[in-house]
């Protein structure tokens, strides 16, 4: 009996690893881009957070809005504020799709792109950049539970801007947490099973 229960639990976990990525579900959460607090003399800090929400328009494909807010600085330099608002698109790769297998049993690889308006402003009136924000990169979501995923991604970000700086770009490593909310149809199916 124990073997049957354990086998059933593993089968259920395997099914639920993709259930949260079905059409009609929601993904709500955010990313923490950088948290860096220097300890040396003259060292500074850097922090950025990106709340986001996305709707699964098809299985494995979610689209939705995001807001990006951040700041950085040091004792001897002015504070820099970063901001942005726009839309994101995230596609989760299925296990075995195009030869891509899951790194771990409870996770999925994804590719994410974003486009919006954003920029950088320096507190003392220094060089600023405002314009079209673009970003693209791969990532991985590890599902801690059926509805909670931890993300890690590496994105190439650019700002095709106006202002004093013009075009800027960077590569950012991001960590995030997302909650996957099933649609009412999925909730009915789960309750009936």
N, C-alpha and C positions, 0 to 999 in steps of 0.2 A: 504494500500500500504506500509506503514511504517513497519507493522508487517512482510510482505512478504520479504522486503529488509533485515530486521534484521535477520529473519530466514535463508535467503540465505547466509548472511555474516557468521553466526555461522556455517552453514553447510560447507561453503568453508574453514573456519578456521579448522574445524575438519578433512577435507580431506587433507589440506596442512600440518597438523602436522605429517603425515607419508610420504608425497610426497617427501620430501627431503631425505628420507632414502631408496629410490628405487635404484635398480641395475643400474649402469652406472653413477650415480651422484658422485660428489667429495665433500670431507670435508677438508677444509683448515683452520688452526688456530694454537692454541697453548695453553699451560698451564703455569700458574704461580704457582710454587710449594710452595714457601715460601717468604715472605717479612717481615723481623723482624729486626727492628732497635732499639737497646737498648738505654735507657735514663740514666741508672745508671752508676756510675763510674766503668770502666772496662767492661761494657756491649758491646756487639758486634752487628754484622749484619749478615743476612743470606738472600740470594736471589738466585732463580733458575728459569730459563725459558726453556720451551720445545716447540719449533716450530714443527708442524706436518702436514702431508697431508695424506689423505686416499681415496681410491677408493672403491665404493660399488660394490663388486663382486656378491652379491646377495642382495635382499631386506633385510634391517636391518643389514647387515654384511659388514664392511669396513676393508680394510687392507692397510698399507702404511708405509712410513719411518718416523722417528723422529730424532731430534738432541736435546741433553740435555746439557745445559751450566749453571754453577752456581759458586758462590763464597761466602765465609763467613770468618769472622775474628773478631778481637777485638784489642784494642790498645795494650794490653799486650801479645797477642798471634799472631803467624804467620797466613797469609792468606791461606785458603784452597780452592782449585779449584776442582770442580766436572765437569765431562764431560761424554758424551755417545752418541752413534749413533746406530740405529738398526731399527727393524720393530715392528709395533704394529698391533693388531687385536682387533676390537671393534664390539660387537654384541649388538644391541638394542632389548630389549624385547618388544613384541607387547602387547597392552592393552588386558587383558583377557587371555594372554598366560600363561599357568601353574599357573593360579590364580593370576597373577601379573596385577594389574590395575595401571593406571597412578595416580601419586600423585596429579597432577594438569592437567587440560584439555590440556594444550599446552606443555607437557613434556614427556620424555621417560626415563626409567631406562636402563642402559647398563652395560655390563661386559667387561673389557678391560684387555688384556695381552700384554706384550712386552718382546722382547729378543734382545740383542745386545751386543756391547762391550763398556765398560765404566770404570770409576774409579775415584779416588780421589788423588790429589797431594797437598802436603803441601809446601809452598814457601821456608821454611828454610831447606829443605832436610829431613823432618821428615817422619813418617810412611806413606806409600802410598799403595793403593789397586787398581789393574788393573785386569780386567778379564771379565767374562761373566756376563752381567747385565740381571736380570730377574725381572718382576713385574706383579702383578695381583691384581684386585680389582673391586668393584662395583662403579657405579656413576649414576648421573642423569643429563640430559640435559633439560633445560627449553628454549623453543623457543620463544624468544622475538619478532621476526618477522618470516615470512615464511622461510627466509634463514639464520637467525642468531640465534645461540644457546649459552647459558651460561652453562658451565659444572661445576659440583662439584663432586669430586671423592675421595675415600679413597683407597690407594694402599699399598700392602706389596711389598717392593722392596728389592732385594738382589744382592750382587756382589760376585760371586764365583771366588775369585781372587788369584792372585799371588802377589808378593811384600811383604812389611813388615807387613801389616795388615792381609792378608789372606781373609777369608770370612767375609763380613759385611752385615747387614740388618737393615731396618728401616720401619716404617709405615709413609706414607706421605699423608697429606690432600692437594688436588690440586684444584685450581680454573682455569677455562679456558674460552676461547671464540673461537667458530668455525663458519665459514661461509660455508654454504651448497650450492654448485654450481650444478644446474641441467645439465644433459647431453643435447646434441643438440636435441635428440628425445623428451625429456621431454619439452624442450622449444617450439618445434613445436606443441606439444599437448596443452600446455598452451595458445599459441597464437590462435589456432583454436577454443578453448573454449571461 
